[in-house]
Each structure stands twice: as structure tokens, then as C-alpha cells.
């Protein structure tokens, strides 16, 4: 699972990322799935406190957000989702 997430993050957050609509749709689906899996896995990795709650709330909001019906909106949503995946991964630590 993680190798696929990292590959997508590298692509979405790369400087030269200029996707077409079909590519955005595929990446939105995969990134939404990654967010849902990470939010579900959080209790197994960390003690929920402080900033992680904000990141989880942002992830849940983004997962339930429909992309705008224009050229830019879906790309913005995809980038926000990707950045939230990075934030979640950064906060996830095994419970000692």
C-alpha cells in the first residue's frame, strides 16, 4: 500500500505535474482511498492528541468533498488530499 501512495504523492506534488482530466480522476480516486485507509489505521499507530485530530478532520472533510465541475477545482482538491496524506504519514508513529 505505501509504495503506491508514495509514487502517487511524488507525481501529484511534483513541480511538472500537469495532468489531464482522466489522470486527475484516477489519482483522486486512489488518493481518496489512501486517505480513508490512513484515517482508519491511525488508532493502530499513534495516540490521538493535539494536531493529529485536525489532520484527521481535514482528511475526512476532503474525502467527502466532491470535486468542482471545472478545470482547476479537481486539481486543487487532489493536491490538498495529497498534502493531507503527507501530514498523516508524518504524524503516524507506532504505539510503544
C-alpha positions in Angstrom: 0.0 0.0 0.0 2.7 2.5 1.0 4.7 2.2 -2.2 1.7 3.1 -4.3 0.9 6.1 -2.0 4.5 7.4 -2.3 4.5 7.0 -6.1 1.3 9.0 -6.4 2.4 11.7 -3.9 5.7 12.1 -5.9 3.6 12.5 -9.1 0.9 14.8 -7.7 3.3 17.1 -5.7 5.9 17.2 -8.4 6.7 20.5 -10.0 6.0 19.4 -13.5 2.6 17.8 -12.8 0.1 18.9 -15.5 -2.4 16.1 -15.6 -5.3 15.7 -17.9 -8.9 15.2 -16.6 -8.8 11.4 -16.9 -5.5 11.2 -14.9 -6.8 13.6 -12.3 -9.9 11.4 -11.9 -7.8 8.2 -11.4 -5.5 9.9 -8.9 -8.4 11.5 -7.0 -9.9 8.0 -6.6 -6.6 6.5 -5.4 -5.7 9.4 -3.1 -9.2 9.4 -1.6 -8.8 5.6 -0.9 -5.4 6.2 0.7 -6.8 8.9 2.9 -9.6 6.6 4.1 -7.1 3.8 4.8 -4.8 6.0 6.7 -7.6 7.5 8.8 -8.8 4.0 9.6 -5.2 2.9 10.6 -4.4 5.9 12.8 -5.6 4.3 16.1 -3.2 1.4 15.5 -0.2 3.7 15.2 -0.5 6.8 17.4 -2.1 8.1 20.5 -4.7 10.6 19.2 -3.9 14.0 20.6 -3.1 17.5 19.5 -2.5 18.3 15.9 -3.4 14.8 14.6 -7.1 15.4 15.3 -7.0 18.4 13.0 -5.4 16.4 10.2 -7.9 13.6 10.6 -10.8 16.1 10.5 -9.3 17.7 7.3 -8.9 14.2 5.8 -12.5 13.3 6.5 -13.7 16.6 5.0 -11.6 16.1 1.9 -12.8 12.5 1.4 -16.4 13.7 1.4 -15.8 16.7 -0.8 -16.9 16.4 -4.4 -14.5 18.0 -6.9 -15.7 21.2 -8.6 -17.0 20.8 -12.1 -14.3 22.9 -13.8 -10.7 22.6 -14.9 -8.9 23.7 -11.8 -11.1 22.5 -8.9 -10.3 18.8 -9.2 -6.6 19.5 -9.4 -6.7 21.7 -6.3 -8.7 19.0 -4.4 -6.2 16.4 -5.5 -3.2 18.5 -4.3 -5.0 19.2 -0.9 -5.6 15.5 -0.5 -2.0 14.6 -1.3 -0.7 17.2 1.2 -3.1 15.7 3.9 -1.7 12.2 3.2 1.8 13.6 3.7 0.6 15.2 7.0 -1.0 12.0 8.2 2.1 9.9 7.3 4.3 12.4 9.1 2.3 12.1 12.3 1.9 8.3 12.3 4.2 6.6 14.8 3.9 3.1 16.2 2.5 3.0 19.7 5.3 1.9 22.0 
